[in-house]
Amino acid sequence: MLAAAVAGLAVLGGWWFTVERRWQGEVYCIERPGTLWNGLAPLPSGLTPECPTYSRAYRQEVRQGLARIEQYRLSGWQPKALLDPFKRAGYWQLNDPLPSNYAAFLSWESDVVQYLATREEGTTLVAISGRP
């Protein structure tokens, strides 16, 4: 009986550690690694996933499903690198891109996503955010 309880606690502890480790890591915001926008499309090659280093409160919002953000870094200035997968999935661009950076709102049904590409020291950082 005691061995079963200890084994049960070990399994529960392992599950908790696995789940909690994601929220503490640097790519806490990427729910489905290898995909764009949580499975919208396979992630194109040459992109490095990142998550913003926002506060603990922001991480909690992502964890609770109140917000979603994914960030990817790629070499050179390629501001439109991730637009095609969204367009193939049925999203359309609601505005003309803003100058200097590349900022656009994409919409599909009732879903609106903000797409922001920023030039950073020879790389492009693309941040995609919206509601889950």
C-alpha positions as CSV (number, residue, x, y, z in Angstrom):
1,M,0.0,0.0,0.0
2,L,2.8,2.4,0.9
3,A,4.7,1.5,-2.2
4,A,1.6,2.3,-4.4
5,A,1.2,5.7,-2.6
6,V,4.9,6.6,-3.1
7,A,4.7,5.5,-6.8
8,G,1.5,7.6,-7.2
9,L,3.2,10.7,-5.6
10,A,6.3,10.2,-7.9
11,V,4.1,10.1,-11.0
12,L,2.2,13.2,-9.8
13,G,5.4,15.0,-9.0
14,G,6.9,14.1,-12.4
15,W,3.8,15.4,-14.2
16,W,3.8,18.6,-12.2
17,F,7.5,19.2,-12.9
18,T,7.1,18.6,-16.6
19,V,4.1,21.0,-16.8
20,E,5.7,23.7,-14.6
21,R,9.0,23.5,-16.4
22,R,7.4,24.9,-19.6
23,W,6.2,28.0,-17.8
24,Q,9.6,28.7,-16.3
25,G,11.6,28.2,-19.6
26,E,12.5,30.7,-22.2
27,V,10.0,29.4,-24.7
28,Y,7.0,29.2,-22.4
29,C,4.7,30.8,-25.0
30,I,5.2,28.2,-27.7
31,E,2.4,25.7,-26.9
32,R,3.1,23.4,-29.9
33,P,6.8,23.5,-30.8
34,G,7.4,23.1,-34.5
35,T,4.2,24.8,-35.5
36,L,3.2,28.4,-36.2
37,W,0.4,29.9,-34.1
38,N,-0.4,26.7,-32.2
39,G,-0.8,24.4,-35.1
40,L,-1.9,26.8,-37.9
41,A,1.0,25.6,-40.1
42,P,4.3,23.8,-39.8
43,L,7.0,26.2,-38.7
44,P,9.2,27.3,-41.7
45,S,12.9,26.5,-41.4
46,G,15.3,29.1,-40.4
47,L,13.2,30.5,-37.5
48,T,14.3,30.4,-33.9
49,P,11.4,30.5,-31.4
50,E,11.6,33.0,-28.6
51,C,9.2,34.4,-26.0
52,P,9.1,37.9,-24.6
53,T,10.7,38.4,-21.2
54,Y,7.6,40.0,-19.8
55,S,6.6,39.9,-16.2
56,R,5.4,37.0,-14.2
57,A,1.9,38.5,-14.5
58,Y,2.0,38.3,-18.3
59,R,3.3,34.7,-18.2
60,Q,0.3,34.0,-16.0
61,E,-2.1,35.5,-18.6
62,V,-0.6,33.3,-21.3
63,R,-0.8,30.3,-19.0
64,Q,-4.5,31.0,-18.2
65,G,-5.3,31.3,-21.9
66,L,-6.1,35.0,-21.7
67,A,-3.4,35.9,-24.2
68,R,-1.2,34.3,-26.7
69,I,2.1,35.4,-28.1
70,E,4.7,33.7,-30.3
71,Q,8.0,35.2,-31.3
72,Y,10.5,34.0,-33.9
73,R,13.9,35.4,-34.9
74,L,15.4,35.0,-38.4
75,S,18.4,36.4,-40.1
76,G,18.3,39.5,-42.2
77,W,15.3,41.8,-42.7
78,Q,12.4,39.6,-43.7
79,P,9.3,41.3,-42.3
80,K,6.8,39.3,-44.3
81,A,8.4,35.9,-43.6
82,L,5.4,34.5,-41.7
83,L,2.5,36.2,-43.5
84,D,2.0,33.5,-46.2
85,P,1.1,30.7,-43.7
86,F,-1.6,32.9,-42.2
87,K,-3.0,33.9,-45.6
88,R,-3.1,30.3,-46.7
89,A,-5.1,29.5,-43.6
90,G,-7.7,32.1,-44.5
91,Y,-6.5,35.2,-42.7
92,W,-6.5,38.5,-44.5
93,Q,-4.7,41.7,-43.7
94,L,-6.9,44.5,-42.3
95,N,-4.5,47.4,-42.8
96,D,-1.6,48.7,-44.8
97,P,1.7,48.0,-43.0
98,L,3.0,50.8,-40.9
99,P,6.4,52.3,-41.8
100,S,9.8,51.6,-40.2
101,N,8.7,48.3,-38.6
102,Y,6.2,46.0,-40.3
103,A,3.0,46.0,-38.3
104,A,-0.3,44.5,-39.5
105,F,-3.5,43.2,-38.2
106,L,-4.7,39.9,-39.7
107,S,-8.3,38.6,-39.4
108,W,-10.1,35.3,-39.9
109,E,-13.7,34.9,-38.8
110,S,-13.8,36.5,-35.4
111,D,-10.0,36.0,-34.7
112,V,-7.8,39.1,-35.0
113,V,-4.0,38.7,-34.7
114,Q,-1.4,41.4,-34.5
115,Y,1.7,40.7,-36.6
116,L,4.8,42.9,-35.8
117,A,8.2,42.5,-37.4
118,T,11.1,44.5,-35.9
119,R,14.6,44.9,-37.2
120,E,17.2,44.1,-34.5
121,E,20.9,44.0,-35.2
122,G,20.8,42.2,-38.6
123,T,17.9,40.0,-37.7
124,T,14.1,40.2,-37.9
125,L,12.0,39.5,-34.7
126,V,8.4,38.6,-35.6
127,A,5.9,38.8,-32.8
128,I,2.4,37.4,-33.3
129,S,-0.1,38.1,-30.6
130,G,-3.8,37.8,-30.0
131,R,-6.4,36.0,-28.0
132,P,-6.3,32.2,-27.9
